[in-house]
């Protein structure tokens, strides 16, 4: 998946949208609807988003009342003549008093839930905007929590850690994303790095240096440095995101 388009801009391939369940910070899979015909492979989410998506594994027509959705991956529920199977989603929406429609103020409980979405080891990094980091610091001070630590990276710079996980800051993460009717939302990512997780890619030859030569317009020489890189996600359980984060 193309990281910048898919995870920061909310764009990308159909497959990457399906993995996250979003499109430009708006849930792609439609909310469940009563008395509606569904085909095999259709996906819906609960009318009150619960962090899961549901695949139609028996085609038919939904009932008049919304079913009680299972919260265990692989579990099924009958709905009219439709059978829904619970599928994992790496998308979490910050709610406000239990209502996720328009996002909500960041809570420490949601951060803990975000960490739990990463499987096969502990996450290696949070990635968030500066505003989200300020909000996290305020929450920790208010709670008197001792889970925020500081350490130094390999270059000697101070790094904040939450629950032992470094916090990275990206100025490319907007604080003006839209969730529902709210246009002041941000996103927090949690990721695990590695060959079977989220990792960088480089073209054969790696970084190359080419002397271009003397410039005609000034007394100087020019050197071209080339390095073609990208980012790949090899397992969807190694990256998750919390959307709808408001101040």
Biotite code that builds the C-alpha atoms (Angstrom):
import biotite.structure as struc

atoms = struc.array([
    struc.Atom([0.000, 0.000, 0.000], chain_id="A", res_id=1, res_name="UNK", atom_name="CA", element="C"),
    struc.Atom([1.159, 3.562, -0.711], chain_id="A", res_id=2, res_name="UNK", atom_name="CA", element="C"),
    struc.Atom([1.615, 5.000, 2.772], chain_id="A", res_id=3, res_name="UNK", atom_name="CA", element="C"),
    struc.Atom([1.124, 8.711, 2.153], chain_id="A", res_id=4, res_name="UNK", atom_name="CA", element="C"),
    struc.Atom([-1.971, 8.294, -0.019], chain_id="A", res_id=5, res_name="UNK", atom_name="CA", element="C"),
    struc.Atom([-3.571, 5.484, 1.951], chain_id="A", res_id=6, res_name="UNK", atom_name="CA", element="C"),
    struc.Atom([-2.808, 6.311, 5.553], chain_id="A", res_id=7, res_name="UNK", atom_name="CA", element="C"),
    struc.Atom([-2.288, 10.064, 5.619], chain_id="A", res_id=8, res_name="UNK", atom_name="CA", element="C"),
    struc.Atom([-4.487, 11.324, 2.786], chain_id="A", res_id=9, res_name="UNK", atom_name="CA", element="C"),
    struc.Atom([-7.018, 8.495, 3.057], chain_id="A", res_id=10, res_name="UNK", atom_name="CA", element="C"),
    struc.Atom([-6.659, 7.598, -0.629], chain_id="A", res_id=11, res_name="UNK", atom_name="CA", element="C"),
    struc.Atom([-5.260, 4.545, -2.372], chain_id="A", res_id=12, res_name="UNK", atom_name="CA", element="C"),
    struc.Atom([-6.265, 1.232, -3.853], chain_id="A", res_id=13, res_name="UNK", atom_name="CA", element="C"),
    struc.Atom([-9.532, -0.578, -3.291], chain_id="A", res_id=14, res_name="UNK", atom_name="CA", element="C"),
    struc.Atom([-7.660, -3.203, -1.297], chain_id="A", res_id=15, res_name="UNK", atom_name="CA", element="C"),
    struc.Atom([-6.091, -0.675, 1.051], chain_id="A", res_id=16, res_name="UNK", atom_name="CA", element="C"),
    struc.Atom([-9.430, 1.036, 1.604], chain_id="A", res_id=17, res_name="UNK", atom_name="CA", element="C"),
    struc.Atom([-11.045, -2.323, 2.319], chain_id="A", res_id=18, res_name="UNK", atom_name="CA", element="C"),
    struc.Atom([-8.310, -3.154, 4.843], chain_id="A", res_id=19, res_name="UNK", atom_name="CA", element="C"),
    struc.Atom([-8.877, 0.021, 6.800], chain_id="A", res_id=20, res_name="UNK", atom_name="CA", element="C"),
    struc.Atom([-12.584, 0.309, 6.113], chain_id="A", res_id=21, res_name="UNK", atom_name="CA", element="C"),
    struc.Atom([-12.236, 3.980, 5.275], chain_id="A", res_id=22, res_name="UNK", atom_name="CA", element="C"),
    struc.Atom([-12.046, 6.369, 2.376], chain_id="A", res_id=23, res_name="UNK", atom_name="CA", element="C"),
    struc.Atom([-10.761, 9.833, 3.125], chain_id="A", res_id=24, res_name="UNK", atom_name="CA", element="C"),
    struc.Atom([-11.619, 9.442, 6.833], chain_id="A", res_id=25, res_name="UNK", atom_name="CA", element="C"),
    struc.Atom([-15.200, 8.370, 6.032], chain_id="A", res_id=26, res_name="UNK", atom_name="CA", element="C"),
    struc.Atom([-16.293, 4.785, 6.609], chain_id="A", res_id=27, res_name="UNK", atom_name="CA", element="C"),
    struc.Atom([-16.516, 3.067, 3.201], chain_id="A", res_id=28, res_name="UNK", atom_name="CA", element="C"),
    struc.Atom([-18.701, 0.134, 4.211], chain_id="A", res_id=29, res_name="UNK", atom_name="CA", element="C"),
    struc.Atom([-22.282, 1.317, 4.502], chain_id="A", res_id=30, res_name="UNK", atom_name="CA", element="C"),
    struc.Atom([-24.081, 1.191, 7.800], chain_id="A", res_id=31, res_name="UNK", atom_name="CA", element="C"),
    struc.Atom([-26.503, -1.706, 8.186], chain_id="A", res_id=32, res_name="UNK", atom_name="CA", element="C"),
    struc.Atom([-29.996, -0.995, 6.830], chain_id="A", res_id=33, res_name="UNK", atom_name="CA", element="C"),
    struc.Atom([-33.288, -2.715, 7.570], chain_id="A", res_id=34, res_name="UNK", atom_name="CA", element="C"),
    struc.Atom([-35.208, -4.710, 4.951], chain_id="A", res_id=35, res_name="UNK", atom_name="CA", element="C"),
    struc.Atom([-32.380, -4.441, 2.431], chain_id="A", res_id=36, res_name="UNK", atom_name="CA", element="C"),
    struc.Atom([-31.165, -7.061, -0.048], chain_id="A", res_id=37, res_name="UNK", atom_name="CA", element="C"),
    struc.Atom([-27.515, -8.037, 0.435], chain_id="A", res_id=38, res_name="UNK", atom_name="CA", element="C"),
    struc.Atom([-25.298, -10.169, -1.801], chain_id="A", res_id=39, res_name="UNK", atom_name="CA", element="C"),
    struc.Atom([-22.424, -12.471, -0.916], chain_id="A", res_id=40, res_name="UNK", atom_name="CA", element="C"),
    struc.Atom([-19.328, -10.468, -0.081], chain_id="A", res_id=41, res_name="UNK", atom_name="CA", element="C"),
    struc.Atom([-21.156, -7.273, 0.858], chain_id="A", res_id=42, res_name="UNK", atom_name="CA", element="C"),
    struc.Atom([-19.795, -5.525, 3.943], chain_id="A", res_id=43, res_name="UNK", atom_name="CA", element="C"),
    struc.Atom([-21.589, -3.352, 6.478], chain_id="A", res_id=44, res_name="UNK", atom_name="CA", element="C"),
    struc.Atom([-20.782, -1.871, 9.837], chain_id="A", res_id=45, res_name="UNK", atom_name="CA", element="C"),
    struc.Atom([-23.084, -1.477, 12.817], chain_id="A", res_id=46, res_name="UNK", atom_name="CA", element="C"),
    struc.Atom([-25.134, 1.720, 12.833], chain_id="A", res_id=47, res_name="UNK", atom_name="CA", element="C"),
    struc.Atom([-23.166, 2.601, 15.969], chain_id="A", res_id=48, res_name="UNK", atom_name="CA", element="C"),
    struc.Atom([-19.642, 1.762, 14.863], chain_id="A", res_id=49, res_name="UNK", atom_name="CA", element="C"),
    struc.Atom([-18.075, -0.875, 17.128], chain_id="A", res_id=50, res_name="UNK", atom_name="CA", element="C"),
    struc.Atom([-14.675, -1.379, 15.485], chain_id="A", res_id=51, res_name="UNK", atom_name="CA", element="C"),
    struc.Atom([-15.694, -4.414, 13.409], chain_id="A", res_id=52, res_name="UNK", atom_name="CA", element="C"),
    struc.Atom([-17.064, -4.926, 9.907], chain_id="A", res_id=53, res_name="UNK", atom_name="CA", element="C"),
    struc.Atom([-19.502, -7.648, 8.897], chain_id="A", res_id=54, res_name="UNK", atom_name="CA", element="C"),
    struc.Atom([-19.415, -9.705, 5.714], chain_id="A", res_id=55, res_name="UNK", atom_name="CA", element="C"),
    struc.Atom([-22.516, -11.160, 4.099], chain_id="A", res_id=56, res_name="UNK", atom_name="CA", element="C"),
    struc.Atom([-21.831, -14.906, 3.948], chain_id="A", res_id=57, res_name="UNK", atom_name="CA", element="C"),
    struc.Atom([-25.426, -15.915, 3.178], chain_id="A", res_id=58, res_name="UNK", atom_name="CA", element="C"),
    struc.Atom([-27.229, -13.660, 0.725], chain_id="A", res_id=59, res_name="UNK", atom_name="CA", element="C"),
    struc.Atom([-30.731, -12.485, 1.487], chain_id="A", res_id=60, res_name="UNK", atom_name="CA", element="C"),
    struc.Atom([-32.753, -9.613, 2.920], chain_id="A", res_id=61, res_name="UNK", atom_name="CA", element="C"),
    struc.Atom([-32.035, -8.044, 6.287], chain_id="A", res_id=62, res_name="UNK", atom_name="CA", element="C"),
    struc.Atom([-34.615, -7.993, 9.040], chain_id="A", res_id=63, res_name="UNK", atom_name="CA", element="C"),
    struc.Atom([-36.686, -5.090, 10.323], chain_id="A", res_id=64, res_name="UNK", atom_name="CA", element="C"),
    struc.Atom([-34.537, -4.616, 13.445], chain_id="A", res_id=65, res_name="UNK", atom_name="CA", element="C"),
    struc.Atom([-30.769, -4.428, 13.680], chain_id="A", res_id=66, res_name="UNK", atom_name="CA", element="C"),
    struc.Atom([-29.233, -7.646, 15.028], chain_id="A", res_id=67, res_name="UNK", atom_name="CA", element="C"),
    struc.Atom([-26.996, -7.872, 18.074], chain_id="A", res_id=68, res_name="UNK", atom_name="CA", element="C"),
    struc.Atom([-23.609, -7.795, 16.409], chain_id="A", res_id=69, res_name="UNK", atom_name="CA", element="C"),
    struc.Atom([-20.975, -10.301, 17.529], chain_id="A", res_id=70, res_name="UNK", atom_name="CA", element="C"),
    struc.Atom([-17.683, -8.843, 18.727], chain_id="A", res_id=71, res_name="UNK", atom_name="CA", element="C"),
    struc.Atom([-15.536, -11.919, 18.079], chain_id="A", res_id=72, res_name="UNK", atom_name="CA", element="C"),
    struc.Atom([-13.837, -12.338, 14.713], chain_id="A", res_id=73, res_name="UNK", atom_name="CA", element="C"),
    struc.Atom([-15.418, -15.190, 12.740], chain_id="A", res_id=74, res_name="UNK", atom_name="CA", element="C"),
    struc.Atom([-18.629, -15.248, 14.787], chain_id="A", res_id=75, res_name="UNK", atom_name="CA", element="C"),
    struc.Atom([-21.907, -15.115, 12.850], chain_id="A", res_id=76, res_name="UNK", atom_name="CA", element="C"),
    struc.Atom([-25.347, -13.637, 13.361], chain_id="A", res_id=77, res_name="UNK", atom_name="CA", element="C"),
    struc.Atom([-28.588, -14.248, 11.466], chain_id="A", res_id=78, res_name="UNK", atom_name="CA", element="C"),
    struc.Atom([-30.440, -11.174, 10.268], chain_id="A", res_id=79, res_name="UNK", atom_name="CA", element="C"),
    struc.Atom([-33.659, -11.888, 8.402], chain_id="A", res_id=80, res_name="UNK", atom_name="CA", element="C"),
    struc.Atom([-32.457, -14.255, 5.671], chain_id="A", res_id=81, res_name="UNK", atom_name="CA", element="C"),
    struc.Atom([-28.918, -12.824, 5.748], chain_id="A", res_id=82, res_name="UNK", atom_name="CA", element="C"),
    struc.Atom([-26.016, -14.290, 7.692], chain_id="A", res_id=83, res_name="UNK", atom_name="CA", element="C"),
    struc.Atom([-23.291, -11.868, 8.737], chain_id="A", res_id=84, res_name="UNK", atom_name="CA", element="C"),
    struc.Atom([-19.771, -12.938, 9.709], chain_id="A", res_id=85, res_name="UNK", atom_name="CA", element="C"),
    struc.Atom([-17.685, -10.695, 11.942], chain_id="A", res_id=86, res_name="UNK", atom_name="CA", element="C"),
    struc.Atom([-14.468, -9.531, 10.301], chain_id="A", res_id=87, res_name="UNK", atom_name="CA", element="C"),
    struc.Atom([-11.537, -7.702, 11.799], chain_id="A", res_id=88, res_name="UNK", atom_name="CA", element="C"),
    struc.Atom([-11.043, -3.993, 11.199], chain_id="A", res_id=89, res_name="UNK", atom_name="CA", element="C"),
    struc.Atom([-7.908, -2.003, 11.991], chain_id="A", res_id=90, res_name="UNK", atom_name="CA", element="C"),
    struc.Atom([-9.919, 1.192, 12.175], chain_id="A", res_id=91, res_name="UNK", atom_name="CA", element="C"),
    struc.Atom([-10.902, 2.710, 15.529], chain_id="A", res_id=92, res_name="UNK", atom_name="CA", element="C"),
    struc.Atom([-13.064, 5.825, 15.848], chain_id="A", res_id=93, res_name="UNK", atom_name="CA", element="C"),
    struc.Atom([-12.764, 8.172, 18.812], chain_id="A", res_id=94, res_name="UNK", atom_name="CA", element="C"),
    struc.Atom([-16.238, 8.540, 20.289], chain_id="A", res_id=95, res_name="UNK", atom_name="CA", element="C"),
    struc.Atom([-17.948, 11.179, 22.378], chain_id="A", res_id=96, res_name="UNK", atom_name="CA", element="C"),
    struc.Atom([-19.900, 9.669, 25.286], chain_id="A", res_id=97, res_name="UNK", atom_name="CA", element="C"),
    struc.Atom([-20.215, 6.433, 23.319], chain_id="A", res_id=98, res_name="UNK", atom_name="CA", element="C"),
    struc.Atom([-21.293, 8.109, 20.070], chain_id="A", res_id=99, res_name="UNK", atom_name="CA", element="C"),
    struc.Atom([-18.627, 7.820, 17.340], chain_id="A", res_id=100, res_name="UNK", atom_name="CA", element="C"),
    struc.Atom([-20.600, 9.670, 14.645], chain_id="A", res_id=101, res_name="UNK", atom_name="CA", element="C"),
    struc.Atom([-18.648, 12.929, 14.795], chain_id="A", res_id=102, res_name="UNK", atom_name="CA", element="C"),
    struc.Atom([-15.479, 11.826, 16.550], chain_id="A", res_id=103, res_name="UNK", atom_name="CA", element="C"),
    struc.Atom([-14.576, 13.000, 20.045], chain_id="A", res_id=104, res_name="UNK", atom_name="CA", element="C"),
    struc.Atom([-11.889, 14.159, 22.436], chain_id="A", res_id=105, res_name="UNK", atom_name="CA", element="C"),
    struc.Atom([-8.931, 11.790, 22.785], chain_id="A", res_id=106, res_name="UNK", atom_name="CA", element="C"),
    struc.Atom([-9.069, 9.354, 25.709], chain_id="A", res_id=107, res_name="UNK", atom_name="CA", element="C"),
    struc.Atom([-6.369, 7.139, 27.180], chain_id="A", res_id=108, res_name="UNK", atom_name="CA", element="C"),
    struc.Atom([-8.737, 4.160, 26.930], chain_id="A", res_id=109, res_name="UNK", atom_name="CA", element="C"),
    struc.Atom([-8.868, 4.545, 23.143], chain_id="A", res_id=110, res_name="UNK", atom_name="CA", element="C"),
    struc.Atom([-5.069, 4.625, 22.988], chain_id="A", res_id=111, res_name="UNK", atom_name="CA", element="C"),
    struc.Atom([-4.947, 1.365, 24.936], chain_id="A", res_id=112, res_name="UNK", atom_name="CA", element="C"),
    struc.Atom([-7.469, -0.161, 22.537], chain_id="A", res_id=113, res_name="UNK", atom_name="CA", element="C"),
    struc.Atom([-5.365, 1.001, 19.619], chain_id="A", res_id=114, res_name="UNK", atom_name="CA", element="C"),
    struc.Atom([-2.309, -0.787, 21.024], chain_id="A", res_id=115, res_name="UNK", atom_name="CA", element="C"),
    struc.Atom([-4.330, -3.991, 21.419], chain_id="A", res_id=116, res_name="UNK", atom_name="CA", element="C"),
    struc.Atom([-5.137, -3.981, 17.685], chain_id="A", res_id=117, res_name="UNK", atom_name="CA", element="C"),
    struc.Atom([-1.476, -4.730, 16.917], chain_id="A", res_id=118, res_name="UNK", atom_name="CA", element="C"),
    struc.Atom([-0.825, -8.472, 17.006], chain_id="A", res_id=119, res_name="UNK", atom_name="CA", element="C"),
    struc.Atom([2.373, -10.492, 17.218], chain_id="A", res_id=120, res_name="UNK", atom_name="CA", element="C"),
    struc.Atom([4.331, -8.188, 19.489], chain_id="A", res_id=121, res_name="UNK", atom_name="CA", element="C"),
    struc.Atom([4.251, -4.691, 20.877], chain_id="A", res_id=122, res_name="UNK", atom_name="CA", element="C"),
    struc.Atom([3.981, -1.671, 18.562], chain_id="A", res_id=123, res_name="UNK", atom_name="CA", element="C"),
    struc.Atom([7.157, 0.221, 17.732], chain_id="A", res_id=124, res_name="UNK", atom_name="CA", element="C"),
    struc.Atom([5.716, 3.708, 17.314], chain_id="A", res_id=125, res_name="UNK", atom_name="CA", element="C"),
    struc.Atom([2.805, 6.083, 17.688], chain_id="A", res_id=126, res_name="UNK", atom_name="CA", element="C"),
    struc.Atom([2.538, 8.627, 14.887], chain_id="A", res_id=127, res_name="UNK", atom_name="CA", element="C"),
    struc.Atom([0.421, 11.714, 15.511], chain_id="A", res_id=128, res_name="UNK", atom_name="CA", element="C"),
    struc.Atom([0.143, 15.444, 15.003], chain_id="A", res_id=129, res_name="UNK", atom_name="CA", element="C"),
    struc.Atom([1.572, 17.994, 17.415], chain_id="A", res_id=130, res_name="UNK", atom_name="CA", element="C"),
    struc.Atom([-1.931, 18.859, 18.606], chain_id="A", res_id=131, res_name="UNK", atom_name="CA", element="C"),
    struc.Atom([-2.630, 15.226, 19.459], chain_id="A", res_id=132, res_name="UNK", atom_name="CA", element="C"),
    struc.Atom([0.629, 15.006, 21.402], chain_id="A", res_id=133, res_name="UNK", atom_name="CA", element="C"),
    struc.Atom([-0.298, 18.117, 23.391], chain_id="A", res_id=134, res_name="UNK", atom_name="CA", element="C"),
    struc.Atom([-3.677, 16.573, 24.179], chain_id="A", res_id=135, res_name="UNK", atom_name="CA", element="C"),
    struc.Atom([-2.036, 13.319, 25.257], chain_id="A", res_id=136, res_name="UNK", atom_name="CA", element="C"),
    struc.Atom([0.329, 15.223, 27.554], chain_id="A", res_id=137, res_name="UNK", atom_name="CA", element="C"),
    struc.Atom([-2.628, 17.084, 29.078], chain_id="A", res_id=138, res_name="UNK", atom_name="CA", element="C"),
    struc.Atom([-4.505, 13.821, 29.688], chain_id="A", res_id=139, res_name="UNK", atom_name="CA", element="C"),
    struc.Atom([-1.494, 12.261, 31.366], chain_id="A", res_id=140, res_name="UNK", atom_name="CA", element="C"),
    struc.Atom([-0.936, 15.283, 33.617], chain_id="A", res_id=141, res_name="UNK", atom_name="CA", element="C"),
    struc.Atom([-4.618, 15.285, 34.597], chain_id="A", res_id=142, res_name="UNK", atom_name="CA", element="C"),
    struc.Atom([-4.569, 11.558, 35.375], chain_id="A", res_id=143, res_name="UNK", atom_name="CA", element="C"),
    struc.Atom([-1.261, 11.679, 37.235], chain_id="A", res_id=144, res_name="UNK", atom_name="CA", element="C"),
    struc.Atom([-0.207, 8.659, 35.183], chain_id="A", res_id=145, res_name="UNK", atom_name="CA", element="C"),
    struc.Atom([3.345, 7.368, 35.318], chain_id="A", res_id=146, res_name="UNK", atom_name="CA", element="C"),
    struc.Atom([3.106, 5.655, 31.925], chain_id="A", res_id=147, res_name="UNK", atom_name="CA", element="C"),
    struc.Atom([4.681, 8.579, 30.058], chain_id="A", res_id=148, res_name="UNK", atom_name="CA", element="C"),
    struc.Atom([8.455, 8.340, 29.946], chain_id="A", res_id=149, res_name="UNK", atom_name="CA", element="C"),
    struc.Atom([11.303, 10.040, 28.145], chain_id="A", res_id=150, res_name="UNK", atom_name="CA", element="C"),
    struc.Atom([14.355, 8.465, 26.566], chain_id="A", res_id=151, res_name="UNK", atom_name="CA", element="C"),
    struc.Atom([17.052, 9.384, 24.068], chain_id="A", res_id=152, res_name="UNK", atom_name="CA", element="C"),
    struc.Atom([17.214, 8.134, 20.519], chain_id="A", res_id=153, res_name="UNK", atom_name="CA", element="C"),
    struc.Atom([20.454, 7.039, 18.844], chain_id="A", res_id=154, res_name="UNK", atom_name="CA", element="C"),
    struc.Atom([21.240, 10.663, 17.977], chain_id="A", res_id=155, res_name="UNK", atom_name="CA", element="C"),
    struc.Atom([20.827, 11.826, 21.561], chain_id="A", res_id=156, res_name="UNK", atom_name="CA", element="C"),
    struc.Atom([17.472, 13.554, 21.073], chain_id="A", res_id=157, res_name="UNK", atom_name="CA", element="C"),
    struc.Atom([14.808, 13.255, 23.744], chain_id="A", res_id=158, res_name="UNK", atom_name="CA", element="C"),
    struc.Atom([11.833, 11.068, 22.769], chain_id="A", res_id=159, res_name="UNK", atom_name="CA", element="C"),
    struc.Atom([8.550, 10.702, 24.613], chain_id="A", res_id=160, res_name="UNK", atom_name="CA", element="C"),
    struc.Atom([7.180, 7.203, 25.203], chain_id="A", res_id=161, res_name="UNK", atom_name="CA", element="C"),
    struc.Atom([3.678, 6.096, 26.162], chain_id="A", res_id=162, res_name="UNK", atom_name="CA", element="C"),
    struc.Atom([3.565, 2.617, 27.710], chain_id="A", res_id=163, res_name="UNK", atom_name="CA", element="C"),
    struc.Atom([7.133, 2.162, 26.450], chain_id="A", res_id=164, res_name="UNK", atom_name="CA", element="C"),
    struc.Atom([6.191, 3.026, 22.838], chain_id="A", res_id=165, res_name="UNK", atom_name="CA", element="C"),
    struc.Atom([7.951, 6.012, 21.206], chain_id="A", res_id=166, res_name="UNK", atom_name="CA", element="C"),
    struc.Atom([5.759, 8.893, 20.047], chain_id="A", res_id=167, res_name="UNK", atom_name="CA", element="C"),
    struc.Atom([6.571, 10.218, 16.588], chain_id="A", res_id=168, res_name="UNK", atom_name="CA", element="C"),
    struc.Atom([5.323, 13.557, 15.282], chain_id="A", res_id=169, res_name="UNK", atom_name="CA", element="C"),
    struc.Atom([4.330, 14.189, 11.669], chain_id="A", res_id=170, res_name="UNK", atom_name="CA", element="C"),
    struc.Atom([3.417, 17.617, 10.319], chain_id="A", res_id=171, res_name="UNK", atom_name="CA", element="C"),
    struc.Atom([1.733, 15.833, 7.389], chain_id="A", res_id=172, res_name="UNK", atom_name="CA", element="C"),
    struc.Atom([-1.064, 14.574, 9.648], chain_id="A", res_id=173, res_name="UNK", atom_name="CA", element="C"),
    struc.Atom([-3.817, 17.152, 9.387], chain_id="A", res_id=174, res_name="UNK", atom_name="CA", element="C"),
    struc.Atom([-5.921, 18.400, 12.293], chain_id="A", res_id=175, res_name="UNK", atom_name="CA", element="C"),
    struc.Atom([-8.656, 19.416, 9.851], chain_id="A", res_id=176, res_name="UNK", atom_name="CA", element="C"),
    struc.Atom([-9.922, 16.007, 8.735], chain_id="A", res_id=177, res_name="UNK", atom_name="CA", element="C"),
    struc.Atom([-13.640, 15.289, 8.495], chain_id="A", res_id=178, res_name="UNK", atom_name="CA", element="C"),
    struc.Atom([-15.519, 12.645, 10.469], chain_id="A", res_id=179, res_name="UNK", atom_name="CA", element="C"),
    struc.Atom([-19.283, 12.974, 10.363], chain_id="A", res_id=180, res_name="UNK", atom_name="CA", element="C"),
    struc.Atom([-20.069, 16.676, 10.728], chain_id="A", res_id=181, res_name="UNK", atom_name="CA", element="C"),
    struc.Atom([-16.795, 17.461, 12.518], chain_id="A", res_id=182, res_name="UNK", atom_name="CA", element="C"),
    struc.Atom([-14.066, 19.080, 10.433], chain_id="A", res_id=183, res_name="UNK", atom_name="CA", element="C"),
    struc.Atom([-11.465, 19.472, 13.190], chain_id="A", res_id=184, res_name="UNK", atom_name="CA", element="C"),
    struc.Atom([-10.422, 15.834, 13.519], chain_id="A", res_id=185, res_name="UNK", atom_name="CA", element="C"),
    struc.Atom([-6.991, 14.248, 13.443], chain_id="A", res_id=186, res_name="UNK", atom_name="CA", element="C"),
    struc.Atom([-5.635, 10.697, 13.197], chain_id="A", res_id=187, res_name="UNK", atom_name="CA", element="C"),
    struc.Atom([-3.268, 8.695, 15.389], chain_id="A", res_id=188, res_name="UNK", atom_name="CA", element="C"),
    struc.Atom([-1.408, 5.703, 13.927], chain_id="A", res_id=189, res_name="UNK", atom_name="CA", element="C"),
    struc.Atom([0.172, 2.794, 15.758], chain_id="A", res_id=190, res_name="UNK", atom_name="CA", element="C"),
    struc.Atom([2.598, 0.589, 13.879], chain_id="A", res_id=191, res_name="UNK", atom_name="CA", element="C"),
    struc.Atom([5.072, -2.245, 14.184], chain_id="A", res_id=192, res_name="UNK", atom_name="CA", element="C"),
    struc.Atom([8.150, -2.273, 11.984], chain_id="A", res_id=193, res_name="UNK", atom_name="CA", element="C"),
    struc.Atom([9.867, -5.269, 10.416], chain_id="A", res_id=194, res_name="UNK", atom_name="CA", element="C"),
    struc.Atom([10.145, -7.441, 7.315], chain_id="A", res_id=195, res_name="UNK", atom_name="CA", element="C"),
    struc.Atom([6.758, -9.005, 8.009], chain_id="A", res_id=196, res_name="UNK", atom_name="CA", element="C"),
    struc.Atom([5.180, -5.761, 9.175], chain_id="A", res_id=197, res_name="UNK", atom_name="CA", element="C"),
    struc.Atom([5.602, -2.151, 8.044], chain_id="A", res_id=198, res_name="UNK", atom_name="CA", element="C"),
    struc.Atom([8.963, -1.579, 6.431], chain_id="A", res_id=199, res_name="UNK", atom_name="CA", element="C"),
    struc.Atom([10.783, 0.562, 3.921], chain_id="A", res_id=200, res_name="UNK", atom_name="CA", element="C"),
    struc.Atom([11.554, -0.457, 0.361], chain_id="A", res_id=201, res_name="UNK", atom_name="CA", element="C"),
    struc.Atom([14.448, 0.659, -1.800], chain_id="A", res_id=202, res_name="UNK", atom_name="CA", element="C"),
    struc.Atom([15.243, 0.167, -5.464], chain_id="A", res_id=203, res_name="UNK", atom_name="CA", element="C"),
    struc.Atom([18.246, -1.968, -6.493], chain_id="A", res_id=204, res_name="UNK", atom_name="CA", element="C"),
    struc.Atom([21.411, 0.018, -6.144], chain_id="A", res_id=205, res_name="UNK", atom_name="CA", element="C"),
    struc.Atom([20.213, 1.818, -3.030], chain_id="A", res_id=206, res_name="UNK", atom_name="CA", element="C"),
    struc.Atom([21.553, 5.353, -2.672], chain_id="A", res_id=207, res_name="UNK", atom_name="CA", element="C"),
    struc.Atom([23.699, 6.493, -5.598], chain_id="A", res_id=208, res_name="UNK", atom_name="CA", element="C"),
    struc.Atom([25.824, 9.600, -6.055], chain_id="A", res_id=209, res_name="UNK", atom_name="CA", element="C"),
    struc.Atom([26.443, 10.999, -9.543], chain_id="A", res_id=210, res_name="UNK", atom_name="CA", element="C"),
    struc.Atom([28.828, 13.905, -10.225], chain_id="A", res_id=211, res_name="UNK", atom_name="CA", element="C"),
    struc.Atom([27.084, 16.145, -12.782], chain_id="A", res_id=212, res_name="UNK", atom_name="CA", element="C"),
    struc.Atom([29.969, 18.540, -13.275], chain_id="A", res_id=213, res_name="UNK", atom_name="CA", element="C"),
    struc.Atom([30.603, 22.264, -13.538], chain_id="A", res_id=214, res_name="UNK", atom_name="CA", element="C"),
    struc.Atom([27.664, 24.644, -13.853], chain_id="A", res_id=215, res_name="UNK", atom_name="CA", element="C"),
    struc.Atom([27.584, 27.148, -16.693], chain_id="A", res_id=216, res_name="UNK", atom_name="CA", element="C"),
    struc.Atom([25.664, 29.769, -14.731], chain_id="A", res_id=217, res_name="UNK", atom_name="CA", element="C"),
    struc.Atom([27.874, 29.993, -11.628], chain_id="A", res_id=218, res_name="UNK", atom_name="CA", element="C"),
    struc.Atom([31.211, 28.988, -10.209], chain_id="A", res_id=219, res_name="UNK", atom_name="CA", element="C"),
    struc.Atom([30.033, 25.721, -8.698], chain_id="A", res_id=220, res_name="UNK", atom_name="CA", element="C"),
    struc.Atom([29.701, 22.021, -9.295], chain_id="A", res_id=221, res_name="UNK", atom_name="CA", element="C"),
    struc.Atom([26.574, 19.922, -9.060], chain_id="A", res_id=222, res_name="UNK", atom_name="CA", element="C"),
    struc.Atom([26.177, 16.429, -7.612], chain_id="A", res_id=223, res_name="UNK", atom_name="CA", element="C"),
    struc.Atom([23.017, 14.366, -8.008], chain_id="A", res_id=224, res_name="UNK", atom_name="CA", element="C"),
    struc.Atom([22.028, 12.056, -5.149], chain_id="A", res_id=225, res_name="UNK", atom_name="CA", element="C"),
    struc.Atom([19.353, 9.472, -5.998], chain_id="A", res_id=226, res_name="UNK", atom_name="CA", element="C"),
    struc.Atom([17.508, 7.102, -3.719], chain_id="A", res_id=227, res_name="UNK", atom_name="CA", element="C"),
    struc.Atom([14.168, 5.623, -4.809], chain_id="A", res_id=228, res_name="UNK", atom_name="CA", element="C"),
    struc.Atom([12.248, 4.476, -1.764], chain_id="A", res_id=229, res_name="UNK", atom_name="CA", element="C"),
    struc.Atom([8.748, 3.453, -0.736], chain_id="A", res_id=230, res_name="UNK", atom_name="CA", element="C"),
    struc.Atom([6.922, 1.861, 2.170], chain_id="A", res_id=231, res_name="UNK", atom_name="CA", element="C"),
    struc.Atom([5.120, -1.491, 2.312], chain_id="A", res_id=232, res_name="UNK", atom_name="CA", element="C"),
    struc.Atom([2.735, -3.108, 4.765], chain_id="A", res_id=233, res_name="UNK", atom_name="CA", element="C"),
    struc.Atom([3.095, -6.901, 4.715], chain_id="A", res_id=234, res_name="UNK", atom_name="CA", element="C"),
    struc.Atom([0.544, -7.708, 7.429], chain_id="A", res_id=235, res_name="UNK", atom_name="CA", element="C"),
    struc.Atom([-2.585, -5.729, 8.186], chain_id="A", res_id=236, res_name="UNK", atom_name="CA", element="C"),
    struc.Atom([-2.375, -6.524, 11.918], chain_id="A", res_id=237, res_name="UNK", atom_name="CA", element="C"),
    struc.Atom([0.831, -4.478, 12.169], chain_id="A", res_id=238, res_name="UNK", atom_name="CA", element="C"),
    struc.Atom([-0.808, -1.095, 11.572], chain_id="A", res_id=239, res_name="UNK", atom_name="CA", element="C"),
    struc.Atom([-3.903, 0.516, 13.004], chain_id="A", res_id=240, res_name="UNK", atom_name="CA", element="C"),
    struc.Atom([-5.343, 3.994, 13.200], chain_id="A", res_id=241, res_name="UNK", atom_name="CA", element="C"),
    struc.Atom([-7.602, 6.056, 15.443], chain_id="A", res_id=242, res_name="UNK", atom_name="CA", element="C"),
    struc.Atom([-9.653, 8.611, 13.520], chain_id="A", res_id=243, res_name="UNK", atom_name="CA", element="C"),
    struc.Atom([-11.984, 11.333, 14.724], chain_id="A", res_id=244, res_name="UNK", atom_name="CA", element="C"),
    struc.Atom([-9.497, 12.653, 17.316], chain_id="A", res_id=245, res_name="UNK", atom_name="CA", element="C"),
    struc.Atom([-10.614, 16.119, 18.400], chain_id="A", res_id=246, res_name="UNK", atom_name="CA", element="C"),
    struc.Atom([-8.993, 18.595, 20.765], chain_id="A", res_id=247, res_name="UNK", atom_name="CA", element="C"),
])
